[in-house]
Structure formats: C-alpha cells, structure tokens
Amino acid sequence: MDLDTGSVIARPAMLDPSGNLRAAPLPMVLDVPVQVVLSGAGAMAPLHEALRRAGRHPRELILLLSGPCAPQERRLLRVALDGLRAHGYLLGFGGAGTEHVPLDLIADASPYLVGIAPELIARAPRDHRAVAAARAVVTLARGVGAHVLAPAIEDEAQLAAARSWGARMATGPLLSPGPDGLVRVPLGTADDQPEATLGPRVQELLLPAVTLPEAAKAEQAVEAFGREPTITSVVLVDEYQRPLGSLDRGRFLLSIASRYGHALYGSKPARRLADPPRTVPRTTPAVAAMQAAGRDTGRVYDDLVVTDEVNRCLGIVRISDLIRQVTTRPALWADRRVPG
C-alpha cells in the first residue's frame, strides 16, 4: 500500500499447485530466500517460466530477498543479483535490521525496495532501541534511492511510527483494502511526514508500472483497469520494454464507454487510443519533472513514465506525488533553477 495515497500498488505473487502464477493486473511482490538465488540460475528458471505463461514481464515483479548471506557468498550474490536485474526484475531486501545480510551489501545492490524487519515494527512503538535500528534502515534506503517498506503493520501506533521514519509503502492486517482498493485507516497529514530534502529524483518516487505489449487489444486494457481501481495508467511497451504508448485511465475508459466505443475499439489494438508516453530519465529532479508535466496542458496530470539509460520502462511517477514533494517545503525550492 502507498502510505501517501492509501491505494494498493502491488499484490503478493502466488503460485497454484501446478506452478502457474495467479497474476493480478497490478505489479506483484514475491518473497525469495537469498539461498535460492545463490543456488544458481536454474533455481530461478521455474519463476521465469511461470511469468512467461502468465503473460507478465519481470519488470512487474518485485523480488523481496531475505535470509542470511555468508561472507564467502557475497561475490556470488552480487553476480546473481546482476543477472536478475538484467532479466528486468525489481529487487528488494526484506528483514533489514535483523537479517544476516550486511547493510553495505544491501547498499551495493542498489535495490528498488528495502523492507524493515517485522520484529522492529512490532517493538518500535514501545522500544527506542528498535526505533533507532529502523531509522538506520530508512537512512540507508534513502541514501541509495530505495523505497522503504514497513511490513506487518497491526495497529495505528505502528503505522504512525513507520510514517514518521519516512516509509513510503506498508503492508499488514491494519491495511486491508476495501472493495474500491482504498484503505479505510487514518493516514495522517503532511505535517506528519519527514522533512523534504533538496533535489529528490523521480526514481525516489517510482511506482511499478502496469504494462501491456504494444500489440495488446483495447479489451485487455479494459480488463486491467476494471479489475484494479488503483491503476491510473497502462504503459504499452515493445519487446525490449521500451515505452511506446500510454493509456490514461480516465480518457481511455471514457472512449470505451462512449456510444459504440467498445464495438469500435474493443477488438482493436489499444495503441489506437494511446497517447505518446511522457518519459523522464530516472535521475530527473522532481522540479524538472513537474516542468515536463506542465508543457502539455491537456495532459498535466498524466502519469510520467520513468526510463533507464537505454530507454526501458522502469515504472511510473504520479503527478500527485511530485506535487507533494515540491509543495511540502516550498521554501526549499523557491530559488532552485532547473535547466531546460
């Protein structure tokens, strides 16, 4: 769950008894023991095949690694993680703060996500030592540009603590979404948020994108939007995961819902209703991304597609998140000059 908006942005990945992936339209999270990754490429082959059968791309799956890594295994783990990243997986580490994975190894891996150990979450509201350990994890994550996940949230005291540390994502019994995909839990106000810092990059606000192949039919996009109310856009990508089109939820569904809309477009390529993707490199400062968003007045609130160095889709950034970043501490931004 996104603590800024209360919306569900990913779901746990689940395999049925036959090894098939029960895939929802949203991006997925899968817990993977470090020792499985260390076992070699063959150990991950069933996952690659399950994704292929489900028609999903590795970019839509966050692998949350947990468990010990012996000193002599560190080099092997780095090589294995490089291989998974080359496949397109988003990588994360769970149990940070109590697991036997050194913090410098987590930092060197440049993960997308760092999960605070559930034990620290459970103790934090009452134990200042757990709070200190959790804050150290958050500082590490921010230093390497990773999101912070607070898992196993059971009560509002734990939720308030996680928010005060700067956690962006959270899971747990307290955060069960309703039928509309939103969480009916007080999420605090902007005053509860950690202080903004100068110059956040869009990669710090990155959310997993929902993608479809460029040849996908419009009815496939309708299904994705219809099953998950929190999806704000669908990105159409080529075989190399380069963004070719963007479907904004409101405009796309309005076109389909219009008179004869489904008959005209349902069986046709979704790209006919797509707009050119508004892409920004992952290192783009938030202010520059806001300026890019404002250049097309008709699409000011469309999601931005974040790309890597070879123009592959890494995810999306929502304009509402950019606005929060820029306006939380407006005095910090008043005199900044952004080229372009």
Summary of the structure (lengths in Angstrom):
residues: 340
radius of gyration: 20.1
end to end distance: 34.2
largest distance: 64.7
contacts: 1086
relative contact order: 0.11
helix: 43%
strand: 21%
